[in-house]
């Protein structure tokens, strides 16, 4: 079963922040949601999972100590706050 998806548009304005220090959540520290980010009809837990991947890959999130607190903002107001955990998948190589 696929997840139903609505995508971000020009309005409303969606942003997110991530980190364990209060300064990580100031307006100047927020990230714009990636273009076309699915908002899953505002199921913020699903959105946070996607944003954690963006944070990990594009905003030095691999250097963070997980779990990381995420906040999602809609038009400047926090609509979701929670911790996201990163799963580690070991990879094995034979040489």
Jmol script that loads the backbone (N, CA, C; Angstrom):
load data "model"
ATOM      1  N   UNK A   1       0.844  -1.172   0.000  1.00  0.00           N
ATOM      2  CA  UNK A   1       0.000   0.000   0.000  1.00  0.00           C
ATOM      3  C   UNK A   1       0.890   1.236   0.000  1.00  0.00           C
ATOM      4  N   UNK A   2       0.673   2.158  -0.933  1.00  0.00           N
ATOM      5  CA  UNK A   2       1.486   3.361  -1.002  1.00  0.00           C
ATOM      6  C   UNK A   2       0.898   4.454  -0.117  1.00  0.00           C
ATOM      7  N   UNK A   3       1.785   5.339   0.326  1.00  0.00           N
ATOM      8  CA  UNK A   3       1.358   6.468   1.151  1.00  0.00           C
ATOM      9  C   UNK A   3       0.812   7.544   0.235  1.00  0.00           C
ATOM     10  N   UNK A   4      -0.296   8.151   0.625  1.00  0.00           N
ATOM     11  CA  UNK A   4      -0.844   9.242  -0.168  1.00  0.00           C
ATOM     12  C   UNK A   4       0.011  10.469   0.063  1.00  0.00           C
ATOM     13  N   UNK A   5       0.199  11.245  -0.990  1.00  0.00           N
ATOM     14  CA  UNK A   5       1.152  12.338  -0.928  1.00  0.00           C
ATOM     15  C   UNK A   5       0.569  13.618  -1.503  1.00  0.00           C
ATOM     16  N   UNK A   6       0.680  14.687  -0.731  1.00  0.00           N
ATOM     17  CA  UNK A   6       0.496  16.021  -1.275  1.00  0.00           C
ATOM     18  C   UNK A   6       1.849  16.682  -1.167  1.00  0.00           C
ATOM     19  N   UNK A   7       2.189  17.504  -2.125  1.00  0.00           N
ATOM     20  CA  UNK A   7       3.514  18.105  -2.132  1.00  0.00           C
ATOM     21  C   UNK A   7       3.457  19.549  -1.674  1.00  0.00           C
ATOM     22  N   UNK A   8       4.618  20.020  -1.185  1.00  0.00           N
ATOM     23  CA  UNK A   8       4.716  21.411  -0.776  1.00  0.00           C
ATOM     24  C   UNK A   8       4.545  22.286  -2.008  1.00  0.00           C
ATOM     25  N   UNK A   9       4.054  23.458  -1.774  1.00  0.00           N
ATOM     26  CA  UNK A   9       3.885  24.422  -2.858  1.00  0.00           C
ATOM     27  C   UNK A   9       4.419  25.766  -2.381  1.00  0.00           C
ATOM     28  N   UNK A  10       4.206  26.809  -3.170  1.00  0.00           N
ATOM     29  CA  UNK A  10       4.677  28.132  -2.783  1.00  0.00           C
ATOM     30  C   UNK A  10       4.009  28.605  -1.493  1.00  0.00           C
ATOM     31  N   UNK A  11       2.782  28.267  -1.272  1.00  0.00           N
ATOM     32  CA  UNK A  11       2.041  28.629  -0.065  1.00  0.00           C
ATOM     33  C   UNK A  11       1.404  27.375   0.481  1.00  0.00           C
ATOM     34  N   UNK A  12       1.420  27.086   1.717  1.00  0.00           N
ATOM     35  CA  UNK A  12       2.090  27.798   2.788  1.00  0.00           C
ATOM     36  C   UNK A  12       3.593  27.528   2.797  1.00  0.00           C
ATOM     37  N   UNK A  13       4.287  28.261   3.654  1.00  0.00           N
ATOM     38  CA  UNK A  13       5.727  28.168   3.787  1.00  0.00           C
ATOM     39  C   UNK A  13       6.083  27.079   4.801  1.00  0.00           C
ATOM     40  N   UNK A  14       6.828  26.075   4.374  1.00  0.00           N
ATOM     41  CA  UNK A  14       7.253  24.983   5.251  1.00  0.00           C
ATOM     42  C   UNK A  14       8.757  25.045   5.463  1.00  0.00           C
ATOM     43  N   UNK A  15       9.174  24.876   6.718  1.00  0.00           N
ATOM     44  CA  UNK A  15      10.587  24.820   7.071  1.00  0.00           C
ATOM     45  C   UNK A  15      10.765  23.762   8.146  1.00  0.00           C
ATOM     46  N   UNK A  16      12.024  23.407   8.411  1.00  0.00           N
ATOM     47  CA  UNK A  16      12.294  22.516   9.537  1.00  0.00           C
ATOM     48  C   UNK A  16      13.618  22.881  10.181  1.00  0.00           C
ATOM     49  N   UNK A  17      13.780  22.433  11.415  1.00  0.00           N
ATOM     50  CA  UNK A  17      15.040  22.610  12.123  1.00  0.00           C
ATOM     51  C   UNK A  17      15.380  21.293  12.803  1.00  0.00           C
ATOM     52  N   UNK A  18      16.673  21.122  13.092  1.00  0.00           N
ATOM     53  CA  UNK A  18      17.133  19.882  13.709  1.00  0.00           C
ATOM     54  C   UNK A  18      18.328  20.174  14.592  1.00  0.00           C
ATOM     55  N   UNK A  19      18.374  19.514  15.734  1.00  0.00           N
ATOM     56  CA  UNK A  19      19.513  19.646  16.633  1.00  0.00           C
ATOM     57  C   UNK A  19      19.088  19.587  18.081  1.00  0.00           C
ATOM     58  N   UNK A  20      20.077  19.485  18.962  1.00  0.00           N
ATOM     59  CA  UNK A  20      19.807  19.345  20.384  1.00  0.00           C
ATOM     60  C   UNK A  20      19.964  20.644  21.168  1.00  0.00           C
ATOM     61  N   UNK A  21      20.497  21.671  20.554  1.00  0.00           N
ATOM     62  CA  UNK A  21      20.689  22.948  21.237  1.00  0.00           C
ATOM     63  C   UNK A  21      19.578  23.915  20.819  1.00  0.00           C
ATOM     64  N   UNK A  22      19.072  24.740  21.738  1.00  0.00           N
ATOM     65  CA  UNK A  22      18.005  25.682  21.372  1.00  0.00           C
ATOM     66  C   UNK A  22      18.351  26.579  20.185  1.00  0.00           C
ATOM     67  N   UNK A  23      19.628  26.932  20.014  1.00  0.00           N
ATOM     68  CA  UNK A  23      20.029  27.774  18.878  1.00  0.00           C
ATOM     69  C   UNK A  23      19.775  27.092  17.541  1.00  0.00           C
ATOM     70  N   UNK A  24      19.729  25.749  17.530  1.00  0.00           N
ATOM     71  CA  UNK A  24      19.462  25.025  16.284  1.00  0.00           C
ATOM     72  C   UNK A  24      18.045  25.261  15.775  1.00  0.00           C
ATOM     73  N   UNK A  25      17.179  25.786  16.621  1.00  0.00           N
ATOM     74  CA  UNK A  25      15.778  25.965  16.244  1.00  0.00           C
ATOM     75  C   UNK A  25      15.389  27.436  16.094  1.00  0.00           C
ATOM     76  N   UNK A  26      16.375  28.324  16.089  1.00  0.00           N
ATOM     77  CA  UNK A  26      16.079  29.743  15.879  1.00  0.00           C
ATOM     78  C   UNK A  26      15.691  29.955  14.422  1.00  0.00           C
ATOM     79  N   UNK A  27      14.960  31.030  14.131  1.00  0.00           N
ATOM     80  CA  UNK A  27      14.543  31.258  12.734  1.00  0.00           C
ATOM     81  C   UNK A  27      15.701  31.289  11.734  1.00  0.00           C
ATOM     82  N   UNK A  28      16.872  31.735  12.153  1.00  0.00           N
ATOM     83  CA  UNK A  28      18.005  31.795  11.229  1.00  0.00           C
ATOM     84  C   UNK A  28      18.654  30.437  10.988  1.00  0.00           C
ATOM     85  N   UNK A  29      18.307  29.440  11.801  1.00  0.00           N
ATOM     86  CA  UNK A  29      18.905  28.113  11.670  1.00  0.00           C
ATOM     87  C   UNK A  29      17.995  27.120  10.970  1.00  0.00           C
ATOM     88  N   UNK A  30      16.872  27.556  10.482  1.00  0.00           N
ATOM     89  CA  UNK A  30      15.909  26.634   9.864  1.00  0.00           C
ATOM     90  C   UNK A  30      16.276  26.340   8.422  1.00  0.00           C
ATOM     91  N   UNK A  31      15.889  25.134   7.990  1.00  0.00           N
ATOM     92  CA  UNK A  31      16.104  24.703   6.612  1.00  0.00           C
ATOM     93  C   UNK A  31      14.777  24.759   5.868  1.00  0.00           C
ATOM     94  N   UNK A  32      14.839  25.146   4.615  1.00  0.00           N
ATOM     95  CA  UNK A  32      13.658  25.105   3.762  1.00  0.00           C
ATOM     96  C   UNK A  32      13.429  23.657   3.370  1.00  0.00           C
ATOM     97  N   UNK A  33      12.181  23.220   3.379  1.00  0.00           N
ATOM     98  CA  UNK A  33      11.902  21.845   2.961  1.00  0.00           C
ATOM     99  C   UNK A  33      12.342  21.664   1.514  1.00  0.00           C
ATOM    100  N   UNK A  34      12.868  20.485   1.204  1.00  0.00           N
ATOM    101  CA  UNK A  34      13.303  20.227  -0.171  1.00  0.00           C
ATOM    102  C   UNK A  34      12.139  20.411  -1.152  1.00  0.00           C
ATOM    103  N   UNK A  35      12.432  20.906  -2.365  1.00  0.00           N
ATOM    104  CA  UNK A  35      11.375  21.067  -3.365  1.00  0.00           C
ATOM    105  C   UNK A  35      10.634  19.758  -3.605  1.00  0.00           C
ATOM    106  N   UNK A  36       9.320  19.835  -3.643  1.00  0.00           N
ATOM    107  CA  UNK A  36       8.506  18.655  -3.898  1.00  0.00           C
ATOM    108  C   UNK A  36       8.358  17.727  -2.710  1.00  0.00           C
ATOM    109  N   UNK A  37       8.805  18.156  -1.525  1.00  0.00           N
ATOM    110  CA  UNK A  37       8.688  17.320  -0.325  1.00  0.00           C
ATOM    111  C   UNK A  37       7.240  16.935  -0.090  1.00  0.00           C
ATOM    112  N   UNK A  38       6.998  15.661   0.057  1.00  0.00           N
ATOM    113  CA  UNK A  38       5.662  15.164   0.351  1.00  0.00           C
ATOM    114  C   UNK A  38       5.301  15.542   1.791  1.00  0.00           C
ATOM    115  N   UNK A  39       4.093  16.060   1.993  1.00  0.00           N
ATOM    116  CA  UNK A  39       3.676  16.395   3.358  1.00  0.00           C
ATOM    117  C   UNK A  39       2.627  15.429   3.889  1.00  0.00           C
ATOM    118  N   UNK A  40       2.302  14.356   3.149  1.00  0.00           N
ATOM    119  CA  UNK A  40       1.447  13.265   3.615  1.00  0.00           C
ATOM    120  C   UNK A  40       0.197  13.772   4.344  1.00  0.00           C
ATOM    121  N   UNK A  41      -0.464  14.759   3.772  1.00  0.00           N
ATOM    122  CA  UNK A  41      -1.680  15.328   4.372  1.00  0.00           C
ATOM    123  C   UNK A  41      -1.439  15.725   5.825  1.00  0.00           C
ATOM    124  N   UNK A  42      -0.247  16.294   6.055  1.00  0.00           N
ATOM    125  CA  UNK A  42       0.175  16.794   7.365  1.00  0.00           C
ATOM    126  C   UNK A  42       0.306  15.704   8.424  1.00  0.00           C
ATOM    127  N   UNK A  43       0.690  14.501   8.013  1.00  0.00           N
ATOM    128  CA  UNK A  43       1.098  13.470   8.958  1.00  0.00           C
ATOM    129  C   UNK A  43       2.575  13.751   9.237  1.00  0.00           C
ATOM    130  N   UNK A  44       2.822  14.571  10.256  1.00  0.00           N
ATOM    131  CA  UNK A  44       4.146  15.131  10.486  1.00  0.00           C
ATOM    132  C   UNK A  44       5.195  14.082  10.840  1.00  0.00           C
ATOM    133  N   UNK A  45       4.794  12.949  11.398  1.00  0.00           N
ATOM    134  CA  UNK A  45       5.769  11.899  11.701  1.00  0.00           C
ATOM    135  C   UNK A  45       6.367  11.331  10.406  1.00  0.00           C
ATOM    136  N   UNK A  46       5.551  11.148   9.390  1.00  0.00           N
ATOM    137  CA  UNK A  46       6.063  10.681   8.102  1.00  0.00           C
ATOM    138  C   UNK A  46       6.953  11.746   7.461  1.00  0.00           C
ATOM    139  N   UNK A  47       6.531  12.998   7.562  1.00  0.00           N
ATOM    140  CA  UNK A  47       7.321  14.098   7.010  1.00  0.00           C
ATOM    141  C   UNK A  47       8.676  14.162   7.717  1.00  0.00           C
ATOM    142  N   UNK A  48       8.671  14.035   9.046  1.00  0.00           N
ATOM    143  CA  UNK A  48       9.916  14.105   9.815  1.00  0.00           C
ATOM    144  C   UNK A  48      10.889  13.011   9.400  1.00  0.00           C
ATOM    145  N   UNK A  49      10.389  11.846   9.085  1.00  0.00           N
ATOM    146  CA  UNK A  49      11.249  10.757   8.630  1.00  0.00           C
ATOM    147  C   UNK A  49      11.957  11.134   7.328  1.00  0.00           C
ATOM    148  N   UNK A  50      11.228  11.726   6.395  1.00  0.00           N
ATOM    149  CA  UNK A  50      11.827  12.184   5.136  1.00  0.00           C
ATOM    150  C   UNK A  50      12.842  13.292   5.393  1.00  0.00           C
ATOM    151  N   UNK A  51      12.485  14.234   6.266  1.00  0.00           N
ATOM    152  CA  UNK A  51      13.366  15.365   6.535  1.00  0.00           C
ATOM    153  C   UNK A  51      14.652  14.921   7.226  1.00  0.00           C
ATOM    154  N   UNK A  52      14.563  13.867   8.018  1.00  0.00           N
ATOM    155  CA  UNK A  52      15.766  13.341   8.661  1.00  0.00           C
ATOM    156  C   UNK A  52      16.762  12.862   7.604  1.00  0.00           C
ATOM    157  N   UNK A  53      16.260  12.273   6.535  1.00  0.00           N
ATOM    158  CA  UNK A  53      17.145  11.853   5.442  1.00  0.00           C
ATOM    159  C   UNK A  53      17.798  13.069   4.787  1.00  0.00           C
ATOM    160  N   UNK A  54      17.016  14.132   4.568  1.00  0.00           N
ATOM    161  CA  UNK A  54      17.568  15.354   3.989  1.00  0.00           C
ATOM    162  C   UNK A  54      18.615  15.956   4.915  1.00  0.00           C
ATOM    163  N   UNK A  55      18.309  16.038   6.201  1.00  0.00           N
ATOM    164  CA  UNK A  55      19.245  16.583   7.178  1.00  0.00           C
ATOM    165  C   UNK A  55      20.528  15.747   7.218  1.00  0.00           C
ATOM    166  N   UNK A  56      20.387  14.439   7.245  1.00  0.00           N
ATOM    167  CA  UNK A  56      21.543  13.550   7.304  1.00  0.00           C
ATOM    168  C   UNK A  56      22.426  13.700   6.069  1.00  0.00           C
ATOM    169  N   UNK A  57      21.826  13.769   4.898  1.00  0.00           N
ATOM    170  CA  UNK A  57      22.581  13.773   3.643  1.00  0.00           C
ATOM    171  C   UNK A  57      23.070  15.153   3.212  1.00  0.00           C
ATOM    172  N   UNK A  58      22.301  16.205   3.514  1.00  0.00           N
ATOM    173  CA  UNK A  58      22.590  17.521   2.941  1.00  0.00           C
ATOM    174  C   UNK A  58      22.973  18.609   3.944  1.00  0.00           C
ATOM    175  N   UNK A  59      22.864  18.326   5.231  1.00  0.00           N
ATOM    176  CA  UNK A  59      23.132  19.367   6.232  1.00  0.00           C
ATOM    177  C   UNK A  59      24.012  18.853   7.366  1.00  0.00           C
ATOM    178  N   UNK A  60      24.969  17.993   7.044  1.00  0.00           N
ATOM    179  CA  UNK A  60      25.938  17.454   8.013  1.00  0.00           C
ATOM    180  C   UNK A  60      25.306  16.658   9.135  1.00  0.00           C
ATOM    181  N   UNK A  61      24.131  16.118   8.909  1.00  0.00           N
ATOM    182  CA  UNK A  61      23.460  15.336   9.937  1.00  0.00           C
ATOM    183  C   UNK A  61      24.184  14.050  10.306  1.00  0.00           C
ATOM    184  N   UNK A  62      25.052  13.554   9.414  1.00  0.00           N
ATOM    185  CA  UNK A  62      25.797  12.334   9.736  1.00  0.00           C
ATOM    186  C   UNK A  62      26.744  12.582  10.907  1.00  0.00           C
ATOM    187  N   UNK A  63      27.063  13.870  11.176  1.00  0.00           N
ATOM    188  CA  UNK A  63      27.945  14.200  12.293  1.00  0.00           C
ATOM    189  C   UNK A  63      27.185  14.342  13.613  1.00  0.00           C
ATOM    190  N   UNK A  64      25.876  14.348  13.567  1.00  0.00           N
ATOM    191  CA  UNK A  64      25.064  14.549  14.766  1.00  0.00           C
ATOM    192  C   UNK A  64      25.019  13.304  15.628  1.00  0.00           C
ATOM    193  N   UNK A  65      24.727  13.519  16.885  1.00  0.00           N
ATOM    194  CA  UNK A  65      24.497  12.424  17.821  1.00  0.00           C
ATOM    195  C   UNK A  65      22.997  12.150  17.833  1.00  0.00           C
ATOM    196  N   UNK A  66      22.609  11.000  17.327  1.00  0.00           N
ATOM    197  CA  UNK A  66      21.194  10.655  17.188  1.00  0.00           C
ATOM    198  C   UNK A  66      20.707   9.938  18.434  1.00  0.00           C
ATOM    199  N   UNK A  67      19.458  10.074  18.852  1.00  0.00           N
ATOM    200  CA  UNK A  67      18.347  10.750  18.174  1.00  0.00           C
ATOM    201  C   UNK A  67      18.524  12.270  18.181  1.00  0.00           C
ATOM    202  N   UNK A  68      17.892  12.914  17.200  1.00  0.00           N
ATOM    203  CA  UNK A  68      17.956  14.356  17.008  1.00  0.00           C
ATOM    204  C   UNK A  68      16.546  14.923  17.126  1.00  0.00           C
ATOM    205  N   UNK A  69      16.433  16.065  17.796  1.00  0.00           N
ATOM    206  CA  UNK A  69      15.131  16.733  17.881  1.00  0.00           C
ATOM    207  C   UNK A  69      14.866  17.483  16.579  1.00  0.00           C
ATOM    208  N   UNK A  70      13.702  17.235  15.998  1.00  0.00           N
ATOM    209  CA  UNK A  70      13.263  17.933  14.793  1.00  0.00           C
ATOM    210  C   UNK A  70      12.036  18.760  15.123  1.00  0.00           C
ATOM    211  N   UNK A  71      11.928  19.876  14.442  1.00  0.00           N
ATOM    212  CA  UNK A  71      10.725  20.706  14.517  1.00  0.00           C
ATOM    213  C   UNK A  71      10.318  21.060  13.096  1.00  0.00           C
ATOM    214  N   UNK A  72       9.022  21.024  12.842  1.00  0.00           N
ATOM    215  CA  UNK A  72       8.490  21.366  11.527  1.00  0.00           C
ATOM    216  C   UNK A  72       7.642  22.619  11.696  1.00  0.00           C
ATOM    217  N   UNK A  73       7.838  23.565  10.774  1.00  0.00           N
ATOM    218  CA  UNK A  73       7.153  24.854  10.837  1.00  0.00           C
ATOM    219  C   UNK A  73       6.294  25.056   9.595  1.00  0.00           C
ATOM    220  N   UNK A  74       5.122  25.577   9.819  1.00  0.00           N
ATOM    221  CA  UNK A  74       4.214  25.938   8.729  1.00  0.00           C
ATOM    222  C   UNK A  74       3.891  27.410   8.925  1.00  0.00           C
ATOM    223  N   UNK A  75       4.261  28.221   7.961  1.00  0.00           N
ATOM    224  CA  UNK A  75       4.077  29.673   8.045  1.00  0.00           C
ATOM    225  C   UNK A  75       4.688  30.246   9.323  1.00  0.00           C
ATOM    226  N   UNK A  76       5.862  29.727   9.708  1.00  0.00           N
ATOM    227  CA  UNK A  76       6.586  30.249  10.855  1.00  0.00           C
ATOM    228  C   UNK A  76       6.182  29.690  12.204  1.00  0.00           C
ATOM    229  N   UNK A  77       5.088  28.937  12.267  1.00  0.00           N
ATOM    230  CA  UNK A  77       4.605  28.367  13.526  1.00  0.00           C
ATOM    231  C   UNK A  77       4.996  26.889  13.604  1.00  0.00           C
ATOM    232  N   UNK A  78       5.490  26.479  14.767  1.00  0.00           N
ATOM    233  CA  UNK A  78       5.869  25.080  14.962  1.00  0.00           C
ATOM    234  C   UNK A  78       4.603  24.220  14.997  1.00  0.00           C
ATOM    235  N   UNK A  79       4.530  23.253  14.080  1.00  0.00           N
ATOM    236  CA  UNK A  79       3.364  22.360  14.032  1.00  0.00           C
ATOM    237  C   UNK A  79       3.696  20.958  14.518  1.00  0.00           C
ATOM    238  N   UNK A  80       5.003  20.648  14.656  1.00  0.00           N
ATOM    239  CA  UNK A  80       5.399  19.330  15.157  1.00  0.00           C
ATOM    240  C   UNK A  80       6.786  19.426  15.765  1.00  0.00           C
ATOM    241  N   UNK A  81       6.965  18.721  16.868  1.00  0.00           N
ATOM    242  CA  UNK A  81       8.257  18.654  17.547  1.00  0.00           C
ATOM    243  C   UNK A  81       8.426  17.230  18.057  1.00  0.00           C
ATOM    244  N   UNK A  82       9.555  16.617  17.755  1.00  0.00           N
ATOM    245  CA  UNK A  82       9.795  15.266  18.220  1.00  0.00           C
ATOM    246  C   UNK A  82      11.208  14.814  17.910  1.00  0.00           C
ATOM    247  N   UNK A  83      11.576  13.673  18.463  1.00  0.00           N
ATOM    248  CA  UNK A  83      12.890  13.107  18.214  1.00  0.00           C
ATOM    249  C   UNK A  83      12.823  12.080  17.100  1.00  0.00           C
ATOM    250  N   UNK A  84      13.869  12.071  16.287  1.00  0.00           N
ATOM    251  CA  UNK A  84      13.989  11.103  15.208  1.00  0.00           C
ATOM    252  C   UNK A  84      15.261  10.301  15.463  1.00  0.00           C
ATOM    253  N   UNK A  85      15.142   9.009  15.385  1.00  0.00           N
ATOM    254  CA  UNK A  85      16.271   8.100  15.583  1.00  0.00           C
ATOM    255  C   UNK A  85      16.782   7.639  14.231  1.00  0.00           C
ATOM    256  N   UNK A  86      18.065   7.389  14.148  1.00  0.00           N
ATOM    257  CA  UNK A  86      18.678   6.884  12.927  1.00  0.00           C
ATOM    258  C   UNK A  86      18.991   5.411  13.126  1.00  0.00           C
ATOM    259  N   UNK A  87      18.576   4.584  12.177  1.00  0.00           N
ATOM    260  CA  UNK A  87      18.915   3.164  12.218  1.00  0.00           C
ATOM    261  C   UNK A  87      20.240   2.959  11.512  1.00  0.00           C
ATOM    262  N   UNK A  88      21.027   2.114  12.082  1.00  0.00           N
ATOM    263  CA  UNK A  88      22.308   1.785  11.466  1.00  0.00           C
ATOM    264  C   UNK A  88      22.180   0.421  10.785  1.00  0.00           C
ATOM    265  N   UNK A  89      22.496   0.385   9.517  1.00  0.00           N
ATOM    266  CA  UNK A  89      22.475  -0.868   8.780  1.00  0.00           C
ATOM    267  C   UNK A  89      23.913  -1.242   8.443  1.00  0.00           C
ATOM    268  N   UNK A  90      24.429  -2.279   9.076  1.00  0.00           N
ATOM    269  CA  UNK A  90      25.802  -2.660   8.756  1.00  0.00           C
ATOM    270  C   UNK A  90      25.908  -3.196   7.322  1.00  0.00           C
ATOM    271  N   UNK A  91      27.028  -2.895   6.723  1.00  0.00           N
ATOM    272  CA  UNK A  91      27.300  -3.420   5.388  1.00  0.00           C
ATOM    273  C   UNK A  91      28.573  -4.248   5.464  1.00  0.00           C
ATOM    274  N   UNK A  92      28.586  -5.379   4.790  1.00  0.00           N
ATOM    275  CA  UNK A  92      29.723  -6.275   4.829  1.00  0.00           C
ATOM    276  C   UNK A  92      30.270  -6.441   3.418  1.00  0.00           C
ATOM    277  N   UNK A  93      31.584  -6.382   3.314  1.00  0.00           N
ATOM    278  CA  UNK A  93      32.241  -6.501   2.014  1.00  0.00           C
ATOM    279  C   UNK A  93      33.296  -7.596   2.078  1.00  0.00           C
ATOM    280  N   UNK A  94      33.378  -8.339   1.028  1.00  0.00           N
ATOM    281  CA  UNK A  94      34.386  -9.387   0.927  1.00  0.00           C
ATOM    282  C   UNK A  94      35.443  -8.898  -0.053  1.00  0.00           C
ATOM    283  N   UNK A  95      36.699  -8.994   0.355  1.00  0.00           N
ATOM    284  CA  UNK A  95      37.770  -8.553  -0.546  1.00  0.00           C
ATOM    285  C   UNK A  95      38.551  -9.734  -1.060  1.00  0.00           C
TER     286      UNK A  95
END
end "model"
wireframe off; spacefill off
backbone 0.3
color backbone group
